[in-house]
Every structure is written in C-alpha cells, then in structure tokens.
Amino acid sequence: MPDTDNVISAYPSKIKDLSTLFNEHFECIDGLAEKFKAALKEHIVSDFFQGDEDEKTILLDLSNQIAAIKNKDDLFGVVHASLETLFNVQGFAIIVVNKTNNIHRVYEFGQETYHPNGKSLNDTAFETVSISKSVLMQLAAISGPVVIELAEAIDLFPDMAYLHTCKNKGVDKFAVITLEAAGDILGYLLLTTELLATEALRINLLAGVCSQLSIALSNIILIEEVLRWRNEMELLLSVNTAIASVRSTEELAKVIKDQLKQLLGCSHTLIAVRDANKHTVSAFLLDEDARAKAHPAYSDAKDGQYPLNDSVLQQAMNSDLPVWFDLDELVSQPDVPLYIKINHESGLKELIICRFSKGEDVFGFWLLYFEEKQLITESKLKLIQSLSYQLCISVANIIANQEIDRYKRQLEEETIYLKEEIEVNQNYAEIIGESPAMQRTFRLVTQVSRSDSTVLILGETGTGKELIARAIHNNSPRKNKLMVKVNCAALPANLIESELFGHEKGSFTGATERRLGKFELANNGTLFLDEIGEMPLELQVKLLRALQEKEIERVGGRGTIKVDVRIIAATNRDLEKEVDEGRFRSDLYYRLNIFPIHLPALRDRKEDIPMLATHFIHRYSKKTGRQITTLGNKALQDMMHYSWPGNIRELEHLIERSILLSSGDALKQIHLPTTKPGHIITTTNWEVPLKTIDENECEHILRILKYCQGRISGQGGAADILGVPASTLNSKIKRLGIKKEHLV
C-alpha cells in the first residue's frame, strides 16, 4: 500500500489461481487496500502521538517528583525507580566530575555492592576517587548513549566498587550517558540493562530523564557547596573565637587537638618558626600524639634546625596555597630532611604544609601529617589555608607575648641590679688609696677601661675586686648599660649553667617558666664573673665557647642566641697553679688572661690604712647615729701593726664593730681578733721604716691633710679627724715645716 513514495505496508493473501480473477476483482482489492491504508495510517499516527504523550507524562511526573526532592538520597531513589520502570535497569552509577581537581564522586544504587578490598556498600556508595586528566579527556568525547565493555570501564575507573560488583554479577557491558547542565558536563550515568541496543533505549525518553537528573544534580551540588561553605564559616568562627583567647603554646596545642585534628583527619601537626638567624627554622609547637615520638631519631629531629631553602620548605614558601606531598615520593629523593624521614618510617603517608607570613616575610610553617592517602580537594586546601591564617595570627601573638615577657623579666632583673648599684659605692674617684701599688692599679684601670678587652682581676679576698670591676665598667663605652655580677662560688654546680645561659620552660625539674641568663641580661653591657676559679670544668667548656663565638644556648633551648658582652673575671686563686693541677682549663685561662690586674693586699699598702679607716668611721658613724669623728693614736697603731688577712673587707667590718662597742666621740680602740698560738701571720712584704716621732707625726698629719684636701678646721677637717684643736694642729704644721706645696 503505497503512500506517495513510501510503502506503508504489504497485505499478503493466498489465491490459488490468479487467472480466475477479473478486472473487477482487482478494482475491489485496490479499494480495500485504500481503506486499509487509511485506517493503518490513522492508527500509526495515533500510536505515535500517544507514545509522545506518554513520554511527556512520564517526564512531567518525574519533574514533579524531582522538584520536591531536597537531598541526593531522595533524588537517586526517584531516578532509580524511573530507570527501572522505563528501561528495566538492574543498577546504575552516577559519576560527578570535578575537572579542576581531577576527581570524581561515585554514587551507586540498585545492586548489592561488592568491592575487591572488602568494603561494604556504606563505605563505597559515596566514595571520592582520584581520576587522571587523560580519563577526563576520554569521557569528554562521549556524546549521547554509548555502549562500552566492562573491561574498558574498569580501566577508566579501577577503584569504582560498582564496576567490581557488576563484574561479580556477570555483567559485561554498560550504557554511558553524559549529564550536562547549562553547557557544562556534570558527570556521567552508567546503566546496566538488558536493553543495551541504542534503538531499544528510547533515546528521547532517556535524554529527557538525564536532563531532569542533570538539573536536579546541579542544584544539589550547589546546595552541598553552600552548606559546606556555611559549615566552614561556622568552623572558622568557632576556631577564631577559641584562638582569640590563646596566649601560650599550651593553649594553642589544645585548640588544635580539640577542634582541628579530627576535622582534618590528620595524624598529628607541627608548627615551626624561623630562628633568630633568619636562615633556619626549628620546632615551635610539637604534637604530643605524634607517631614519630617512638622513633630513635625523634629527639634529634625535634631539636634540629632546618634551612629555609631545603627541598620541602622552599616549595611551601613559594606557594600561595598549602602544598601537598607524598612521603613515599619524597623519601626517594636525595638529601631528605630528617623530619620527613622519621615520619615516613613511622608509617605516615602524606604531608600538607602551609606557610605563615606577615606581608612578604615568611616566618613559619604549619605541617599536617596523614596516616592514609588523602583525596586532596580544592575546597579542603582552601579550608586548611583559612585555618592557617588563624593559626598564623595566634603564633605571631604568642611570639610577641614571649618577647614582651622576656623584656619584662629583663627589666625586673635590671631593676634589681640598678638598686644594687645605687647601694654600692661604684664611683671610681672614691676608691681610696695613695700608695704606689694602688697608683699602679689606677693607671691600669684607666688604660683598659676604654677598650672592650677581657680583664682578669687577681687578688686576695677582700681587696676590692668588684670595686675595680665597676670602675672599669663605669669608665667604659658600656657605662650606660648594666654590669651584671655572677658569683661562681655561691651557686650549686648544677645551677651555674642555667644562671649564666638561662633555661627554657620545662627543661628540668622546677623550670616552670623561661628564664633569661646573665649573658642575655648583660647584652651590650658587662658581665662580671666573680670567683671564676670555682667554676666546674664541664661548664668551663661552654663558657669558652660563649666567649669565642659570642653566642649562647639556653638550657633546653634549640637554637643559639647572639650576645655582645664584655667579660671581667676575678679570682683569689692562683689560676696558673690551678691549670697545672688540672682544675682549670688552660685554653680558658689564656682567653681570660688578656689584661690581668693584680690588686695588692692591705698588708702591702699599709700607708693607706689611715685614709681607709677614716672613710669607714664616717660611713658607719652616720649609719649607726653615732658622733664619732676621730681615731685614737693607739687604735691607729694597732691597725698599722695588724696583718689584715681579710684585707679591706676585714678592716671595714672591724671598724663597724668597734664603733658599735665604743662610747664618746673618738674611736680609741679597734677590737682586733686575737691571734691564736700557731696561727701567727708574718709579714714579709712590708717593713716599718725606722723613723723619729716627729717624722712619723709629720707623715701622718700630711696624709690626713691630703685626704681633707688641705682643710684644717670644721667638721670633717684634719683637726676634727686627728682629734686636736685647730690651733694645736696649726702649731704642729708650723713646727714640722709642712707647706702647701707638700699637699700636691
């Protein structure tokens, strides 16, 4: 039955003998054919429009169902029901592609899921797996439904549990359809159905279903991104609130442990900051849960200093985003840093590093270690970066607070030393002594004061070594800075190192806070090491290094600290003898003995005793509220004949004691100690010259006049000190022939 150029159908009939048909019979058959043709055509048209209407109804119903869907679980349930009804689908999978990060999310439905690694459906139904760029290019070439072999699909997606499920069920082919929305490829639909011939899949209807699925999938992905962004903002706000109150490394460690580690899925973290030399970094905040703590080299790694330009940190410095590292790949490279090696050997697989910076200045890093391989998405990297900004601010604040605390402690220490300096007579001009031995000492002090050379002051106990040290400091270019004193004999051996170099918090039992050492406190000033001969041998090595390198290291510290300190040392020991007997290092002795000053004992400068005695009488008379102004001749003679084993300190203390025990306005007796039998002290270096009484009296009056700068009368004048009327003293001066020029 022709319809113009088309044949609609053919009607077969069984006629035994065509010759028996007449023309009217053919005419009748033609008429019936026309009627059949018209009826058949009407039926075909009716079926076509009815099928089209059915598809429209199905799509409209599907659209209405999708419009009410709020999450992907409901969406895939509706789609699954539609695909199963329309196309007899046994199962399907949806691949959502993120081209930026070369990853895909897989959603699987419709079959009991089998995975080669033994994972359950709950583990794999929403898994996220990496995908290569080459696979993305192959997928992008797909247009319309395409039938592919199972082996080809597994090559494209080797980690997709759905494909292994199908393989286990005996499925060998799939239909793949592209899912697009607004011209962008969202992903791909994989179907397992018996209707794999493209003509049997009702292409138009399948395309309509996929179009509805694409729009809904696009909306849900957008909703998920909005929810993810909102959750991240809430998290960042929470972290920001917690970090805002952080003032110490302990508080920061608690925030990281309680709020960040579980969220990011990392095994442990580490924060490193740049050292004072600006070329290396060292650990600032260690994680107490670090797996590498059991590694034999952990102690060396955590205390180490690592160059900023090493192969790992350099990449993080040059990247605006956090940098991801595969530890298996890193350890295969030459010169692997120790911190990478020990973590890899402890079972860690991946590392992410974020830099801390202030403007263009990179001052630290945040390292996150992972036990399992991670799928690092762009959103996760941005989240880590946002968190790193918060941590960066916190770390900078902690460092600033530590510096403030350090300066505060330094000011407190300096205040103590300044009070000591106020209490101690530190004026070079007030050092008393006119003997030749003291004049030589004064010349040496004048010569060395203007330099930065190390000075070694030698002398017996009580000869005034600290006064000489202060005189050198006060006449040096460093006089506006502190002179810090350390008595090496007054400290236990186990505390001298901490006293000199300082210590970090927790470096030993009782170290409850960081403390500055005397070297740091004396920076740009002078460090006076009294009784240097008492220093233990093991500490002498560290002192020598500090003197030579001009840098120190706190007890428990990880880095060195540059210091600029002038050293003045003092001892009452014979250091050469100590060196010979192995109690003092020869190299340290030679380093200290650059400019030695030997202070004479008081028995070797007895001519200074009257002036010293008068000075101490005035000081302690005022201090005790007494009105003692003169020194009796007998008391003076007793002092001149005493050997003074305790030197000037003994003289000072004996005069103070004698003032307390005396009455009246003259100190007539000095309570000298009684010499025990067998303990007679002989004087070999000082001989009393044989002089007449007038010669002795003239010399004594002249010495007092010099001390009083020629003033005879009035309080504190020569007559007042000698305990005679001014007229009597004038008569003696005239009789003994004392002239003004004798006072110069």
Secondary structure, DSSP 8 states (H G I E B T S, - for coil): -EETTEE--------S-GGG--HHHHHHHHHHHHHHHHHHHHHHHHHHHHHHHHHHHHHHHHHHHHHT--SHHHHHHHHHHHHHHHH-EEEEEEEEEETTTTEEEEEEESS----TT---HHHHTEEEEE--HHHHHHHHT--S-EEEEHHHHHHH-TT-HHHHHHHHHT--EEEEEEEEETTEEEEEEEEEES--SGGGS-HHHHHHHHHHHHHHHHHHHHHHHHHHHHHHHHHHHHHHHHHHT--SHHHHHHHIIIIIHHHHT-SEEEEEEE-TTSSEEEEEE--TT-GGGGSTTHHHHHH--EETTSTTHHHHHT-SS-EEEEHHHHTTSSS--HHHHHHHHTT--EEEEEEEEETTEEEEEEEEEESS-----HHHHHHHHHHHHHHHHHHHHHHHHHHHHHHHHHHHHHHHHHHHHHHS---GGG----SHHHHHHHHHHHHHHTS---EEEE--TTS-HHHHHHHHHHTSTTTTS-EEEEETTSS-HHHHHHHHHEE-TTSSTT--S-EE-HHHHTTTSEEEEETGGGS-HHHHHHHHHHHHHSEE--BT-SS-EE---EEEEEESS-HHHHHHTTSS-HHHHHHHTTEEEE---GGG-GGGHHHHHHHHHHHHHHHHT----EE-HHHHHHHHT---TTHHHHHHHHHHHHHHH--SSEE---------TT-----SS-------HHHHHHHHHHHHHHHTTT--SSTTSHHHHHTS-HHHHHHHHHHHT--GGGG-
